[in-house]
Amino acid sequence: MRASNPAHFLGQPLATAIFALGLALFPQGSFGADVAATGTAPVPTTGFTLSTFAGPLTGSSQPDSVAVAGATIWVGYGNTGAPDGSGGAMSQIVEYSANGAVMHVLTVAGHNDGLRYDPVGKKLWALQNEDANTNLVLIDPASAATEIFTFGKPPHGGGYDDIVFKDGYTYFSASNPKLDKSGNNTGPAIVRAVLRQNHTVDVYPVMSGNPEAANFTFGTVTRLNLTDPDSMVLTPWGDILLDDQGDGQLVLLRASGSKEPPIQVIPLQGGMQIDDTAFVTANRGFLLIADRNSNTIYKLSSNVWQVGTALSASTGVAAAGTTPAVPAYVGQLDLHSGVVLPVLTNLTSPHGLAFVGE
């Protein structure tokens, strides 16, 4: 039995096709190509309630990554900056109280994307410029003091996007890889990062960009070509879950003591792409959702959550033939089938997710 068997907190098995889901949950013709243009408000599934945690912030735009640091929430605002930091890109890292009040606004050079709290080192890590020229800012949540770290030449030719802390080590997803003439990623997809006293970061390859992986459902082994390593999260059972966004698949780097294959792939159904994934960590709490292009951070609540449930931010599914488009949404991820069952629909561009236990 797989340790990662997902919970079905909606009280029904997940469907096996996202198109059938869209037809069953939403009326024909209710989707447009641009939901934001229609003015349609986000719609939670029965059993969930939605409120606004934080609306547009003066002087900042495009909230993305969300991190929980003790009793406060930190959000990175990219401000439409270029993902390689060019053109004078600047971002804000904003601290909110548990009820959504602004506490600190820090400005950093570059386009922020990755944002995680290290519960051991007690620092917030902020990665800027996910495509190239990445820098790292460490933030002390208690004082809001910052330290800046720089990188040498990246082994994959791109930048770094997301962060996972595991067993005393720090891992980055190696984003925007430079592909060879055949379109293959010959560099690493995940690296281990080590901070040096001179405020530089050394990186060491952990998982290659073209690893052999077993299909999570069927067990068949294939060689992957990870052309778009993106968001990354630590699962409740100690594995690293990497979103290979542009290729529409998730990759599990298994814990060393696991009896499963060391690397497994989960193709996402319906041709969808996702951004962040968050896991429910308590029966009571709420999910924060950074809806980037609406400049809004939503709060999704429920009377009870199933611990271990995976929730993902989906870009939605384009129309196909007579099947209507499914607009961007947040849904429950079934790791066995690769289906993401909607729990909050009609979003503009959900990106960062974080579950806050109560």
N, C-alpha and C positions, 0 to 999 in steps of 0.2 A: 504493500500500500504506500502511495506517495505521501511524503510528509507535507507536501504543499497542496493537499486537497482543499479547494476553495469552498467557503461557506455560501449557502444560498439564503441570504437574509431577506430576500423578497418573498419567500414562501413558495417558490415555484422553480422547477429546473430551468436552466438557461436554454434559450432557443439555439438552434444550430446554424441559423443564418440570419445575419443582421438585416437583410432586406425584408425577410418575413417579419422580423421584429418591427421594422418601420411601418409596414402596412398594417400590422395589428394594433400598434399603439397610437398611430396618428392617421387622421383622415386623408384620403387621396386629395392632392392638390394643396395641402396645407403648408408646404414648404416652398420657399423661394430660394434662388441662388444666393441672395444676400439677405439674411435674416435681419441684420442690423438696419437695413434700409426699410424694412417693413414696420419697424417699431414694436415687433412682437416681444413681450417680456418673457424671461426664462420661466419654464414650467416644471415644477417638481412632480415626480411620480407620487401616487397615493402612498401615504405613510411617511412622507417627508415634508418638512416646511422650509421655506426659503426666506431669508432676510438679507439686508445689505450690511455687511460688516464695516466696510469703508467705501465711500463714494469717491469721485474724482478728487485728486489732491492738487491744490494750486501749485503750479510750477513743475509738476511731474506728470508723466503719462506712461502708459503701457506697463502696468504692473505685471510681473512675471513670476519669478521664484518666490516661494513662501517658506519660511522656516520658523519653528517654535523653539524659543530659548527660555526655558523655565516658565515664568508666568506671562511672558510677553511674546508678541508676534513680530517678525521682521519680514519686510517685503522689498524686493528689488524692482525699481522702476527703470526701464531701459531708455525712455524718452526718445524713441524713434532713432536712436543712435545706430551707426553702422556696426555690424557684428565683428568687424576686424579693428574697431576703434578709430578708424580714419575719420577725418572731418571734424576733429575735436569732440568726439562723442563723450558725454558725461552722463552718469547715472546717479540716482538717489537710492540709498538704502535706508528704509524708514522703519522705525520701531513703533509699534502700536500696543496699547494696553489690551487686556482681554476683552474689553467692550468696544474696541475700535477707535480709541482716542490716540491722536498722534503724540508721541513722547520725544522722539529724536528724529532728525532728518540729516543724514550724512551724505556728502557728495563725493563720488569717486570717479577717477578718470577711466573712460572706456564704457563699453556696453555690458551691463551686468546681465548674467544669465544664471549661473550656478550660485546657490545660497544654501548653506547647511550649518547647523550648530553641532559642534563637537562636545558631547556631554562629558568627556574625560578631560580635555584641555580647557573646557569652559570658554571657548572662543567661537565666534561666528566666522565662517569662511565664505568669502565672496569672490567668485571668479568673474573676470571681465574679459570680453572679446573672445567669443567661442569659436570664431572662424580663423583668427590669426592674432599674433601679438598679445597673447594672454598675459594678464597680470593678476595677482592674488592679493586681496586685502583681508587681514585678520582684524576682527572687531571684538573688543572686550564689552560684552553686553552691560556689565555693571557700570562702566565709566564712559562708554562710547569711544574710547581711545582706539586708534588704528595703527596697523603696521602694514607696509607695502612690500611685497615680494615679486621678483621678476623671474622669468624663465629663460633658459638657453634655447638653442635651435630644437624644435620639436621633432621627434623621430618619425612622425607621420605627416609632417608638413602642414598641419593645421593649427587648431587651438584646443582648448579644454572647456568642457561644457558643464559637467555635474560632478558631485562629490559623494563618496560613501566612506563612512568610518566603520572599521571592523577589526576587532581583536588588536587594537593598538596601532593599526595601519590606516593610511589614508589612500583612497583610490580616486582617480579622475577618469571620466570618459574622454577619449581622444577624438574630438569632433572635427568635422570638415577635413577628412584625410585627402591627401594628394594621391590620386589613383594613377596606376601605371598606364602604359599605352593600350593595354587590353581592358582597362576599366576596373582593375583589381586593387583592393586595399592591401598593400604589402607591409604596412606599418602596424603598430599595436592599436587595438580598439579600447583597451583598458590599461592604465598605467598605475603604478604605485608612486606616490609623491613623498619626498623627504625634504623638509625645510632645513636650510643651512643658516649658520650664524651670520653670514654676510647678506642675509635677506634675499637669497636666491632659492629656487626650487629645482631639485634634481628629480628626474622621473625614470622609472624602470618598467619595461614591458611586463605585463601580467597575462593578457589575452590578446592573441593576434587578430588582425582584421580579416583573416581568412581561415578560421579554425574549423576542424571537423566537429559536428554537433549532431546529437540524436534528436529526432522529432519528439517533442514532449508527449504527444498522443500515441503515435504509432511505433516509436522506437527506431525507425529507419535512420541511418546515418548518412549525412551529406556534408559537403564542404561549403561553408558559407562565404559570402563576400559582403562584409559589413561596410557599406559605402556611406552610412550616415549615423554613426554612434551619437547618441543625444542624451536624453535624461537617464538617470540611474538611481536605484534605490536599494536599500538592504531589506530583504524579506524577513518576516518574523522567524523563519527557520534558519536564518544565517547565510542565505545565498545572496549574490549580487544579481539584480535584475536590470539588464541594459536594454534600452529602447533603441533599436536600429530603425529610426523613424521613417526615412525615405523609402526603405525596403519593406515597410509594413510588417515588421516582425519584432519579437522580443527574444532576448538571449539570456539564459540563466547560467551564471558561472557558479557552480555548486561548491558548497563548503567542502573542505578537504576530507572530512570524516563521513561524507554522504556516500550511500551505496548506489546512488544514481550515477549515470554517466557524468563526467566532469563538466561538460558543456551541453546544454539542451536548447533547442529553438522552438518557439511558439509562433507559428504564422498567424497573423491577425485576419479574421474572416471579413468578407465584404470589401476587401481592398482598402480598408481604412488605415489611417495613421493616427498615432496618439502622441501625447507629450508626457507630462508627469503622471506617475502612478503613486498612490499613497495607500498604506495599509491601516485598517482600523485597529487601534491599540487598546480600546476600552469599550465597555458596553454603553457607557454614557459619554457624550461629547458631541462634537460637530466637525464638519468638513469645511475648510476654507478653500475657495476657488478664485484664483486670479483670472478674471475674464479680460484679457489684455486690451483689446480694441474698444471695449466699452468703458475702460478706465475704472472698473468696479471690482471690488473683492466681495464675493458672496459668501454667505454662511448657510450651509445646508444642515438641518437638524433632523433628528429622529428620536422617538421615545426610547428606542433600544437599538444598539448596533451589534452585529456579530463580529467578535474579535477575530482578526485574521483576514477579513474580507479585503480584497483588492479593488480599488477604485481608480479609474483612468480618465484623463481628459482627452477626448476624441475630436479630431478635426471634422468629423462627420463623414458622410458617404455621398458621393455625387450621384445624380440621377442616372439610371441605366435602363434604356428602353421605356417600358411602361411603368417602371418602378420609380416612385418619386424620390427626390433627394432627402437625405436625413441631415439636418443642420448640425452644427457643432454641439456637442453634449458632453456630460460627465456620466460615466456608467460603471457598473460592476463588471470587472474583468474575470472571465472564467479562464484560468490558466490551462485547462485541459483542451478546450475547444478553440480558444482564441476569439471568442465572442465577447463583445462589450455591451451589456444590456443597459439601456438608458435609465438613469434615475433623475437627471436634470437636463432638460432639453431647451432648445431655442437660445443657446448662448452664441456670442459672436466669435470668440477665439479663446477658449479656456486653455490655460497653460499650467501655471503653478498650482499644486494641491498640497494641503497639509491637514492631517487629522489632529484635532486638539481634544485630548481626553479630559473628562471632568471628574 
